Amino acid sequence: MRAPRYCGGRRTSAGLGNSNVELSITLADSRKLGVLFGPADKHLKLIRDALAVQIFAREGKVKIIGPATNVSRAAAVLQVLQRAVRHNQPVDMASVTEAISEAASATGEKKADVLRVYVAGSPVYSKTPGQHRYVEAMQECDLVFCTGPAGTGKTYLAVAFAVNMLKRQQAKRMVLARPAVEAGEKLGFLPGDMQAKVNPYLRPLFDALHDMMDYDQIRRFMDNDVIEVIPLAFMRGRTLNDSVIILDEAQNATVAQMLMFLTRMGHGSKMIVTGDDSQTDLPDESISGIVDAKRRLSGIKGLSFVCLERQDIVRHHLVQNIVEAYGRGAQKAKTQNTKTEIRDNVE
């Protein structure tokens, strides 16, 4: 007997919560399962990850397990794809993504947690509950602050959200800014013109863009001023309307720079500020702009603060272990310093 295909995190619904439901779907034409499921079951895996369900496929049947709303959406997606297969229409990653978005709308969801980008078949979606909250915040609020350790997708999801808005024509331009601060070492004077000097600081933003657009499209958008990648210092004096504006590595912005950046927001714009407040490269006497903003702006309506945690890390599994190890070391040092301070005061 052939083993069942499995596209979930576990083989049972244990750990998924008591509100989960199970739905079995009999597929109309088992001869075309390869088209429906995609190469190496990529279509099923996309549905699983985007809708947070478990999917089992065996002998012409698909079993879906998860929260009732998500199961309903996944079933609706499979129905759309089966209809396309019956009519000999192409079924690829782009059409699966479109079906997921349509299913979200049909089941009462205002916005699907899938971000469509320009590279065909490569949608971006949240992979953890924390990332889901982050995407929801960007959809619902005009100003979002996101903090968290390295590898949690702060920058990547922000860029994907901006590209998604460009693709849907919900924004006219995207502006990506970053403080030009060296990370613990002095590089001296860099060769070349101004663009060549600042390019190393902006490289992480370009890396994210290259995952979502091809090189020629990025160059064309930059030439036409649809996409702008600039150092934070170049933002002074500007007003940006109908734009998605991202400040990356905001822990390295000073309080004055943060105020300057936040006041660039114009009509019809969204602003996303990301940073890891545990890794500031500012001088010891300087206060991080993102830390100061969290203190000053908490409670203001229309903006959101999202804090991603170590469990939201989606890079190589070793990254989470590394972050935890350094976190334990920092906490141990802090505790030791406190004990020393108390002993000195007693003496």
RALINJO-V302452 format. One record per backbone hydrogen bond with DSSP energy under -0.5 kcal/mol. CO is the residue of the C=O (numbers start at 1). NH is the residue of the N-H. E is the energy in kcal/mol with one decimal. If there is no record, write none. Layout:
co-><CO	CO>
nh-><NH	NH>
e-><E	E>
This chain:
co-><5	13	17	19	21	23	25	25	29	30	32	33	34	37	37	38	39	41	42	43	44	45	46	47	48	48	54	55	56	57	58	60	61	62	63	64	65	66	67	68	69	70	71	72	73	74	75	76	77	78	79	80	81	82	83	84	85	90	92	93	94	95	96	97	98	99	100	101	102	103	104	105	112	113	114	115	118	119	124	128	129	130	131	132	133	134	135	136	137	142	143	144	145	146	147	149	151	153	154	155	156	157	158	159	160	161	162	163	164	165	165	166	173	174	175	175	176	177	178	179	182	185	188	193	194	195	196	198	198	199	199	202	202	203	204	205	206	207	208	208	209	209	212	212	214	215	216	217	218	219	220	221	221	222	226	228	228	230	231	232	233	235	239	240	242	242	243	243	244	244	245	246	246	247	248	249	250	250	253	254	255	256	257	258	259	261	262	264	266	267	270	271	272	273	274	275	275	276	283	288	289	290	291	292	293	294	297	300	302	302	304	304	306	306	309	310	316	316	317	318	319	320	321	322	323	324	325	326	327	328	329	330	331	332	333	334	335	336	337	338	339	340	341	342	343>
nh-><57	16	20	68	66	64	27	62	32	33	36	37	38	43	44	41	42	45	46	47	48	49	50	51	52	53	65	7	63	5	61	27	58	25	56	23	54	21	71	72	73	74	75	76	77	78	79	80	81	82	83	84	85	86	87	89	88	92	96	97	98	99	100	101	102	103	104	105	106	107	109	108	114	126	116	124	120	122	115	132	133	134	135	136	137	138	139	140	141	271	304	273	306	275	308	152	314	157	158	159	160	161	162	163	164	165	166	167	168	170	171	169	244	228	177	246	230	248	232	181	184	187	190	197	198	199	200	201	202	202	203	205	206	207	208	209	210	211	211	212	212	213	118	119	218	219	220	221	222	223	224	226	227	225	174	176	230	178	234	235	236	238	241	266	172	173	245	270	175	246	272	177	248	274	179	252	253	290	289	258	259	260	261	262	263	264	265	240	269	242	245	144	247	146	250	148	277	279	286	292	293	294	295	296	297	298	300	303	142	143	145	306	147	308	312	313	319	320	321	322	323	324	325	326	327	328	329	330	331	332	333	334	335	336	337	338	339	340	341	342	343	344	345	346	347>
e-><-2.3	-2.0	-0.9	-0.7	-2.0	-3.1	-0.6	-2.8	-1.6	-1.0	-2.1	-3.5	-1.5	-2.0	-1.1	-2.0	-1.4	-2.1	-2.1	-2.2	-2.7	-2.7	-2.6	-2.1	-1.2	-1.2	-2.3	-3.4	-3.1	-2.8	-1.4	-2.9	-2.8	-3.1	-2.7	-2.6	-3.0	-3.1	-2.7	-2.3	-2.1	-2.7	-2.5	-2.0	-2.1	-2.2	-2.0	-2.1	-2.5	-2.6	-2.0	-1.9	-2.3	-2.4	-1.5	-3.1	-1.7	-0.5	-2.1	-2.4	-2.1	-2.2	-2.2	-2.1	-2.4	-2.4	-1.9	-1.7	-2.4	-1.5	-2.4	-1.4	-0.9	-0.8	-0.7	-2.7	-0.6	-1.5	-3.8	-2.2	-2.1	-1.9	-2.6	-2.5	-2.4	-2.2	-2.0	-2.1	-2.7	-3.3	-2.1	-3.1	-3.2	-1.8	-3.2	-1.1	-3.2	-2.3	-1.3	-2.7	-2.5	-2.6	-2.1	-2.7	-2.6	-1.9	-2.0	-2.8	-2.1	-3.0	-1.0	-1.4	-2.0	-2.4	-0.5	-3.0	-2.7	-2.8	-1.9	-1.7	-1.5	-0.5	-0.5	-2.0	-2.0	-1.5	-0.5	-0.9	-1.1	-0.7	-0.8	-1.1	-1.5	-2.4	-1.6	-2.0	-2.4	-0.7	-0.9	-0.5	-1.6	-1.6	-1.3	-1.1	-2.1	-2.6	-2.4	-2.8	-2.5	-2.5	-1.9	-2.8	-1.3	-1.1	-3.1	-3.3	-0.5	-1.1	-1.6	-2.1	-0.8	-1.5	-0.6	-2.3	-2.6	-1.0	-0.6	-2.5	-2.6	-0.5	-2.9	-3.2	-0.6	-2.9	-0.7	-2.0	-1.7	-0.7	-3.7	-2.4	-2.1	-2.3	-2.7	-2.8	-1.6	-2.1	-1.0	-2.6	-1.2	-2.9	-2.9	-2.3	-2.8	-3.2	-3.2	-1.2	-0.6	-2.2	-2.1	-2.2	-2.2	-1.9	-1.4	-2.4	-2.9	-0.8	-2.0	-1.0	-1.1	-1.0	-3.0	-0.5	-2.3	-0.6	-1.8	-1.6	-2.3	-0.7	-1.1	-2.6	-2.7	-2.2	-2.3	-2.5	-2.2	-2.4	-2.0	-2.4	-2.2	-2.4	-2.2	-2.2	-2.4	-2.4	-2.5	-2.0	-2.2	-2.3	-2.4	-2.3	-2.4	-2.5	-2.0	-2.2	-2.5>
